[in-house]
Amino acid sequence: MMAPEVTTRFFPLPPGVAEADPRALALALDLPHGEPWGWALAQAILSGRQLARLLIEAAPAGLIRLVEEELAELAELRDRLRKARPVSDLGTRPAIEAEWAALKVLEAGDAAALAEVYRRYGRAPFVCRRAFVWNRTLVPVPRPAPASFDQLVGYEAELGRLRRLVERFLKGRPVPPVLLYGARGTGKSTAVRALVPAYAERGLRLVEVMPEGLDRLPELYRELWGLPQRFVLFLDDLAFDADDQRYRKLKSLLEGSLFARPENTLILATGNRRNLVRETWDDREGPAAFDQREETLSFADRFGVVITFPPFDKARYLKAVERHLGRRLEAEIEARALTFALEGRGFSGRTARQFAELVG
């Protein structure tokens, strides 16, 4: 059964709507409990990417009138779909606050209220997803890898400093790019991922920028500009070879480029080396060595805050094993833990977690 044709310019119709097919709707969307057609169109309203950008910036009378015309068409479409294919419930979860607000906009046909919805809640997918990957396109992560500050042992001072900076950022105050620097396995990446469950309810979102996405950071900046959420742009295990031109582009984008970084973004990187650019002996010799050295150091200087995670020792490692196992170590388990580390893995938080997973 086909629904009457509706052409939308501002709101993308979800799969299943044009065909009045509730099965396609159920497979394509994560719907809240309740009659599905209204929720599907509310989600379409929240997905108005370009419209949200326009209405967040301004709400001219002509645009408001055009949006209200299309909202009226969507409301009529919802009524026809309800009559053509009555379905009581396809949802698996409660509706979130932004969805309720969008549904009210649909029912009232109020474009000015929609502008306020975008300013307060943003748009999809940021209203319902907390973590993303930027790899030339923005991809939501439905189930981020679990992480908690409780997993990290012996870094209370470093984590406290990181959290104070993030809380400052969430309050709308400026924070320069931050580098978490230290040996492998010290928990730098876990500390960043732990920000999601700790601060998502306060509007924080995490975007992991993959190496392939570094060249297209200006596009990501445009995607996030003006949204009410606060975005941590996560550059994990950041390191470049001296002849890699990407670090020069990134240096400019961090500071000194015509592309302004949106005020609702914070650059947060992890790395195993302080200057982030690998050097060879050839880079340290010859007439151009000084210039090369100055350029690589100027890149590192773009990170105005450096939080150093010192390497693990035996005592910290055993304490981490205890934390992961949730119990005091017996002599036999302690000996096995030390053997596990000394087989070549070394003392680190990662090694402690791996050992606990094997014996827990």
C-alpha positions as CSV (number, residue, x, y, z in Angstrom):
1,M,0.0,0.0,0.0
2,M,1.4,3.3,-1.1
3,A,1.1,6.5,1.0
4,P,0.1,9.7,-0.9
5,E,3.2,11.2,-2.3
6,V,4.9,13.9,-0.2
7,T,8.0,15.7,-1.3
8,T,10.0,17.2,1.6
9,R,12.8,19.7,1.2
10,F,13.8,20.2,4.8
11,F,13.2,16.8,6.4
12,P,14.4,13.4,5.1
13,L,11.6,10.9,5.2
14,P,12.6,7.6,6.9
15,P,12.5,4.3,5.1
16,G,9.1,2.8,5.1
17,V,7.2,6.1,5.3
18,A,6.8,6.6,1.5
19,E,5.6,3.0,1.1
20,A,3.4,3.0,4.3
21,D,5.4,-0.1,5.3
22,P,5.6,-0.5,9.0
23,R,7.9,-3.5,8.6
24,A,10.5,-1.4,6.8
25,L,10.0,1.3,9.5
26,A,10.7,-1.2,12.3
27,L,13.8,-2.5,10.7
28,A,15.3,0.9,9.8
29,L,14.6,3.0,12.9
30,D,15.2,2.9,16.6
31,L,11.7,3.9,17.6
32,P,10.3,4.8,21.0
33,H,7.2,3.1,22.5
34,G,3.9,4.1,21.0
35,E,2.2,4.7,17.7
36,P,5.1,4.7,15.2
37,W,4.2,7.1,12.4
38,G,4.4,10.2,14.6
39,W,7.7,9.1,16.1
40,A,9.1,8.4,12.7
41,L,8.3,11.8,11.5
42,A,9.5,13.4,14.7
43,Q,12.9,11.7,14.0
44,A,12.8,13.1,10.5
45,I,12.3,16.6,11.9
46,L,15.3,16.1,14.2
47,S,17.3,14.9,11.2
48,G,16.9,18.2,9.3
49,R,20.7,18.8,9.0
50,Q,20.8,21.8,6.8
51,L,17.7,23.3,8.2
52,A,19.0,23.0,11.8
53,R,22.1,24.9,10.7
54,L,20.0,27.7,9.3
55,L,17.6,28.0,12.2
56,I,20.3,27.8,14.9
57,E,21.9,30.8,13.3
58,A,18.8,32.8,12.5
59,A,15.0,32.4,11.9
60,P,14.0,34.8,9.1
61,A,10.2,35.2,8.5
62,G,10.3,33.8,5.0
63,L,12.1,30.6,6.1
64,I,9.7,30.2,9.0
65,R,6.7,30.3,6.7
66,L,8.2,27.7,4.3
67,V,9.1,25.4,7.2
68,E,5.5,25.7,8.6
69,E,4.1,24.7,5.2
70,E,6.2,21.6,5.2
71,L,5.3,20.8,8.8
72,A,1.7,21.0,7.8
73,E,2.3,18.5,5.0
74,L,4.0,16.1,7.5
75,A,1.1,16.3,9.9
76,E,-1.3,15.4,7.1
77,L,1.0,12.6,6.1
78,R,1.0,11.2,9.6
79,D,-2.8,11.2,9.7
80,R,-3.1,9.4,6.4
81,L,-0.5,6.8,7.5
82,R,-2.4,6.2,10.8
83,K,-5.6,5.5,8.8
84,A,-3.9,3.4,6.1
85,R,-1.7,1.3,8.4
86,P,-2.8,1.5,12.0
87,V,0.0,0.1,14.2
88,S,0.0,0.4,18.0
89,D,3.7,0.1,18.9
90,L,6.9,-0.8,17.1
91,G,9.2,0.8,19.7
92,T,11.7,-0.8,22.1
93,R,12.5,2.1,24.5
94,P,11.1,5.3,26.1
95,A,11.2,8.5,24.0
96,I,13.9,10.9,24.9
97,E,13.2,14.6,25.6
98,A,14.2,15.8,22.2
99,E,11.8,13.4,20.5
100,W,8.9,14.6,22.6
101,A,9.8,18.2,21.7
102,A,9.9,17.4,18.0
103,L,6.6,15.6,18.2
104,K,5.1,18.7,19.8
105,V,6.5,20.7,16.9
106,L,4.8,18.3,14.4
107,E,1.5,18.5,16.2
108,A,1.6,22.3,16.5
109,G,3.2,23.0,13.1
110,D,5.3,25.7,14.8
111,A,8.6,26.5,13.0
112,A,9.7,29.1,15.6
113,A,9.4,26.4,18.2
114,L,11.4,24.1,16.0
115,A,14.2,26.7,15.9
116,E,14.2,26.5,19.7
117,V,14.3,22.7,19.7
118,Y,17.4,22.8,17.5
119,R,19.1,25.4,19.7
120,R,18.4,23.5,22.8
121,Y,18.8,19.8,21.7
122,G,20.7,20.0,18.5
123,R,19.8,17.5,15.8
124,A,20.2,13.9,15.0
125,P,22.3,11.9,15.5
126,F,23.8,14.0,18.3
127,V,20.6,14.0,20.3
128,C,20.6,10.3,20.7
129,R,24.2,9.1,20.2
130,R,27.1,9.9,22.5
131,A,30.2,8.7,20.5
132,F,31.2,9.0,16.9
133,V,34.0,8.2,14.5
134,W,35.2,10.8,11.9
135,N,36.7,8.9,9.0
136,R,35.9,11.4,6.1
137,T,32.3,11.0,7.2
138,L,30.7,11.1,10.6
139,V,29.6,7.6,11.8
140,P,27.7,7.2,15.1
141,V,28.9,4.4,17.5
142,P,25.7,2.8,18.9
143,R,27.5,0.9,21.7
144,P,30.8,2.6,22.7
145,A,33.4,0.4,24.3
146,P,32.9,0.5,28.1
147,A,35.3,2.6,30.0
148,S,35.4,4.0,33.5
149,F,37.8,6.1,35.6
150,D,37.7,3.3,38.2
151,Q,39.6,1.1,35.8
152,L,42.7,3.4,36.1
153,V,44.9,2.9,39.2
154,G,47.5,5.2,40.4
155,Y,46.7,8.2,38.2
156,E,44.3,10.1,40.5
157,A,46.2,13.4,40.1
158,E,46.3,13.1,36.3
159,L,42.7,12.1,36.0
160,G,41.7,14.9,38.3
161,R,43.4,17.5,36.1
162,L,41.8,16.0,33.0
163,R,38.4,16.2,34.5
164,R,38.8,19.7,35.7
165,L,39.7,20.8,32.2
166,V,36.7,19.0,30.7
167,E,34.4,20.5,33.3
168,R,35.7,23.9,32.5
169,F,35.0,23.2,28.8
170,L,31.4,22.0,29.6
171,K,30.8,25.4,31.3
172,G,31.6,27.1,28.0
173,R,35.1,28.4,29.0
174,P,38.0,28.0,26.6
175,V,40.5,25.1,26.9
176,P,43.5,24.8,24.6
177,P,44.3,21.5,22.9
178,V,45.3,18.9,25.4
179,L,47.9,16.1,25.0
180,L,47.9,13.0,27.3
181,Y,51.5,11.9,27.1
182,G,53.0,8.7,28.5
183,A,54.2,5.1,28.0
184,R,51.9,2.6,26.3
185,G,49.4,0.8,28.5
186,T,49.1,3.6,31.1
187,G,45.4,4.2,30.4
188,K,45.5,7.4,28.3
189,S,42.9,6.2,25.8
190,T,40.7,4.7,28.5
191,A,40.8,8.0,30.4
192,V,39.4,9.7,27.3
193,R,36.7,7.1,26.6
194,A,35.7,7.3,30.3
195,L,34.6,10.9,29.6
196,V,31.5,9.6,27.7
197,P,29.7,7.8,30.6
198,A,30.9,10.5,33.0
199,Y,29.7,13.6,31.2
200,A,27.3,12.6,28.4
201,E,24.3,13.7,30.4
202,R,25.8,17.1,30.6
203,G,26.0,17.3,26.8
204,L,29.5,16.0,26.1
205,R,30.0,14.0,22.9
206,L,33.2,12.1,21.8
207,V,34.3,12.1,18.2
208,E,37.3,9.9,17.5
209,V,39.2,11.4,14.5
210,M,40.8,8.6,12.5
211,P,44.0,9.3,10.5
212,E,42.1,9.3,7.3
213,G,39.9,12.1,8.6
214,L,42.7,14.5,9.6
215,D,42.8,16.2,6.2
216,R,39.1,16.9,6.4
217,L,38.9,18.5,9.9
218,P,37.4,21.7,8.4
219,E,34.4,19.7,7.2
220,L,34.0,18.3,10.7
221,Y,34.2,21.8,12.1
222,R,31.3,22.8,9.9
223,E,29.3,19.8,10.9
224,L,29.6,20.6,14.6
225,W,29.4,24.4,14.5
226,G,26.6,26.0,16.5
227,L,25.2,22.8,18.1
228,P,24.4,22.9,21.8
229,Q,26.5,19.8,22.6
230,R,30.2,20.0,23.6
231,F,32.4,17.8,21.4
232,V,35.8,16.3,22.4
233,L,37.7,15.6,19.2
234,F,39.8,12.6,20.1
235,L,43.1,12.0,18.3
236,D,44.4,8.6,19.6
237,D,48.0,7.6,19.5
238,L,49.0,10.6,17.6
239,A,52.4,10.3,15.9
240,F,53.8,11.3,12.5
241,D,56.9,10.6,10.4
242,A,59.0,13.7,9.6
243,D,58.0,13.6,5.9
244,D,54.3,13.2,6.7
245,Q,52.6,16.4,5.4
246,R,49.5,15.8,7.5
247,Y,51.1,17.1,10.7
248,R,51.8,20.4,9.1
249,K,48.1,20.7,8.1
250,L,47.0,19.7,11.6
251,K,49.4,22.2,13.1
252,S,47.7,24.9,11.1
253,L,44.2,23.7,12.0
254,L,45.0,23.6,15.7
255,E,46.2,27.2,15.7
256,G,46.9,29.7,12.9
257,S,44.5,28.6,10.2
258,L,41.7,30.7,8.6
259,F,39.4,27.8,9.6
260,A,38.3,28.7,13.2
261,R,37.8,25.8,15.5
262,P,34.2,25.9,16.8
263,E,34.0,27.0,20.5
264,N,32.0,23.9,21.3
265,T,35.0,21.6,20.4
266,L,38.0,20.5,22.4
267,I,41.0,18.8,20.9
268,L,42.2,15.9,23.1
269,A,45.1,13.7,21.8
270,T,47.1,10.9,23.3
271,G,50.7,10.0,22.3
272,N,53.8,8.1,23.4
273,R,56.2,10.9,22.5
274,R,56.2,14.5,23.6
275,N,57.0,16.1,20.2
276,L,54.7,13.8,18.3
277,V,57.0,13.6,15.2
278,R,59.4,10.7,14.8
279,E,62.9,11.7,13.9
280,T,65.7,9.8,12.2
281,W,69.4,10.4,12.5
282,D,69.3,12.1,9.1
283,D,66.7,14.6,10.5
284,R,69.2,15.6,13.2
285,E,72.1,16.3,10.9
286,G,72.7,18.7,8.1
287,P,71.9,22.3,7.4
288,A,68.1,21.8,7.5
289,A,68.1,19.9,10.8
290,F,67.6,23.0,13.0
291,D,64.6,24.2,10.9
292,Q,63.1,20.7,10.9
293,R,63.5,20.5,14.7
294,E,61.9,23.9,15.2
295,E,59.0,22.9,13.0
296,T,58.3,19.7,14.9
297,L,58.5,21.4,18.2
298,S,56.2,24.1,17.1
299,F,53.6,21.4,16.3
300,A,54.0,20.0,19.9
301,D,53.6,23.5,21.3
302,R,50.1,23.7,19.7
303,F,49.0,21.6,22.6
304,G,48.7,24.1,25.4
305,V,48.2,21.5,28.1
306,V,50.2,18.3,28.5
307,I,49.2,15.8,31.1
308,T,52.0,13.2,31.7
309,F,51.1,9.6,32.6
310,P,54.2,8.1,34.2
311,P,55.1,4.5,33.5
312,F,53.9,1.6,35.7
313,D,56.1,0.0,38.3
314,K,55.6,-3.4,40.0
315,A,53.6,-2.0,42.9
316,R,51.2,0.0,40.7
317,Y,50.8,-3.1,38.4
318,L,49.8,-5.4,41.2
319,K,47.4,-2.8,42.6
320,A,45.8,-2.6,39.2
321,V,45.4,-6.4,39.1
322,E,43.7,-6.3,42.5
323,R,41.3,-3.6,41.2
324,H,40.4,-5.5,38.1
325,L,39.9,-8.8,40.1
326,G,38.1,-7.0,42.9
327,R,39.9,-8.9,45.6
328,R,43.2,-9.0,47.5
329,L,45.9,-11.1,45.7
330,E,46.9,-14.4,47.1
331,A,50.6,-15.3,46.9
332,E,50.0,-17.8,44.1
333,I,48.0,-15.3,42.0
334,E,50.5,-12.5,42.6
335,A,53.3,-14.8,41.4
336,R,51.3,-15.6,38.2
337,A,50.6,-11.9,37.6
338,L,54.3,-11.0,37.8
339,T,55.2,-13.9,35.5
340,F,52.6,-12.8,33.0
341,A,54.0,-9.3,33.0
342,L,57.7,-10.3,32.8
343,E,57.1,-12.6,29.8
344,G,57.5,-9.5,27.7
345,R,54.3,-7.6,28.2
346,G,55.8,-5.3,30.9
347,F,54.1,-3.6,33.8
348,S,51.1,-1.6,32.6
349,G,47.4,-1.1,33.1
350,R,46.7,-3.0,29.9
351,T,48.7,-6.0,31.1
352,A,46.9,-5.9,34.4
353,R,43.5,-6.0,32.7
354,Q,44.5,-8.8,30.4
355,F,45.8,-10.9,33.2
356,A,42.6,-10.3,35.2
357,E,40.5,-11.3,32.2
358,L,42.4,-14.6,32.0
359,V,42.1,-15.6,35.7
360,G,39.0,-13.8,36.8
